[in-house]
Every structure is written in structure tokens, then in C-alpha cells.
Amino acid sequence: MSTKTLPERGDTHEQGTARPEQNPGHRRFAVRGTARGRQARAAWMLAAPFLALFAAFMLLPVVWSLLMGLTDTKSADLRTPLNVSFVGFDNYVRLFEDPQFFTALRNTAVFVLVALPLTLAAGLAAAVALDRGIRRFRAVFRVGFYLPVITSIVAVAVVWKTLLEPRAGLVNLVLGWFGIDGPSWLADTRFALPVMIVMAVWRNLGTVMIIMLAGLQSVPQSLIEAAELDGAGPWQRFWSVTFPLLRPALLLTAVTTGIGYLQFFDEPFVMTDGGPLDSTLSATLYAYKQFGNGNYEMASAAGYVIFVLIVALTVLQFRVLRDKD
């Protein structure tokens, strides 16, 4: 039979001192949890307007357009969007059976493959000239190169269209001084797309120039001097020392410019409306025209084909131009 029926004085003292040692920890944990909960609620309240706008104007249209590409949605179905029929990938099959869409893809591919390298090369050349060659009026040249970037593309297209007028345009007027009969630039299938490529290069080289110039000015001068002491010439110093260090800037400009060129739309929309004979019809302009004709399902399918092309080009550029080290 146990004789310890009541707690002794020492035990009472231990129990009395153990409770105050645990309570502050629990209290701090509870206070910290409450503060963390208030912060989380405040964060959600602050983010709620953005999330609502994002869901309404970004997420919902993206999901809806994806579903339209898989259904037979027409303009007449806008009031009853739930009455459309699911057709799977039939719209994509019809899209690739349309020769006009292939023409648009070919024009877009030519535009990207020609204009993108030219833009990068012209922007890099302008950056090198401003960094090493041009000593006077450097700010004037920077503004001059970058001014087309911040100018409205519609205004630029209208000005170029005026300059290229076959009879009263300034270009043919200057050619006439040298006895050259200028062509009808935007009405000739041989010149319409090249003219837009030249215009795109002129307009976008300023962006490439600014980024490349920042890259050039971040190259350590000690590396250039070391290569010079080793007997490397100007071209060897640029190609072996400077250019590899420009790889991140080159990747950034290639990706952003390539994405923009794959969405080639404003120039043909303003200047030629895709003509003559679809020689300047781009993939995005094709999608726009399908949308205007009420073929929403075809427009959505064309849009997602362009999206896949953008992803493929971006992945290719990352694999080719990323830093190997």
C-alpha cells in the first residue's frame, strides 16, 4: 500500500516553477501565429483586386480562347456560348489545310529569319560605334537611334507609306534624280515584304543598341588590356574577349525581338492590309481577319499555333545563346 498520498513540499515547488517556464513559449507561439495570420489576411486583401482583374481580363479570356479553338464557335454563338459543339482538333486540321494560312506562316518565317539577325547586327554595330568610335555628339546619336522605338508604330508606318508612294513619294523622287524609275514599293510582291523588313530593322535597332551598349560598358577593361598585351588585334579582342561577355545581352535582345517579330502585325495592317496577293500577310494578321469574319474558332486556333511557334523559337534561342559555363 502506498504511503505517498499527498504531494510533498518539494514536488509542489517543482510543479509551481515548471508551469511559468512553459507558458511564455506557448504564449509567444500563439502570438506569433496570430500575427502571421493577420499578415496573411492582409496580404490576400491587398492582392485580391489584382487577382480579380487578372482572372477577369487575362485568365478567363485565355481559357475561353483555348476552348473556342476546340469548338465550332462563331460570332452568332456569343449570346449562347454554351450551345457550341466540341470538335476537338478539327479547327487545327482545317487551319493547316488552308493555303492562305501557309502563306501567312511563310511570310512570318521570312520576316523573322531575315529581320531578326539584321536587327541584332545593326544594333550591335551601333552600340560598338557609340562605345568606341563616335566621340562627338554621342548623345545626339543615341537619341537618333532610339527615337523610332518610342514613336508610335502606326505613325511610323503612315510616314513610310507616304515616303514610298510611287508617284509623289520622296524615295522615288530621289531615285528619279539619278535616272532610276522607282517601283511601286508596296504594290509589288517583290518589294512589299522587304520594305517592311527594312522598316522593322530601322525601328527596333535602338532597343538592341541600348542593351548592347550597357553590355559593352560592363566588360572589364583589364581583360581588354591583357588581350592587347598578348598581341591580340582589335578584331581578336572583340571576338574572343568582348563578344562572349555579351552573350546574356544577346540572348535577351534575341528573345524579346524574336517574340515581337513573330507577332508581326502593325506594319502590314497599316500599310498593305496583307497585300498585294497576300505577300505581306502575317500569321497574326490572318488570325485577326478570321476573327473579323466571325470565324472565332479559326482565329483562336491560329493564335495558339503562333503561341507554340513563339515557345519553340524562345527555347531554341535559349539553347543556342545561353551561357555554356
Secondary structure as UniProt FT lines:
FT   HELIX           9..54
FT   HELIX           55..59
FT   HELIX           60..68
FT   TURN            69..70
FT   HELIX           75..77
FT   HELIX           81..83
FT   TURN            88..89
FT   HELIX           90..96
FT   HELIX           99..128
FT   HELIX           129..133
FT   HELIX           138..150
FT   HELIX           153..163
FT   TURN            166..168
FT   HELIX           170..177
FT   TURN            178..179
FT   HELIX           185..187
FT   TURN            189..191
FT   HELIX           192..217
FT   HELIX           221..229
FT   TURN            230..231
FT   HELIX           234..237
FT   HELIX           238..242
FT   HELIX           243..245
FT   HELIX           247..262
FT   HELIX           266..271
FT   TURN            272..274
FT   TURN            277..280
FT   HELIX           283..292
FT   TURN            293..294
FT   HELIX           296..321
//
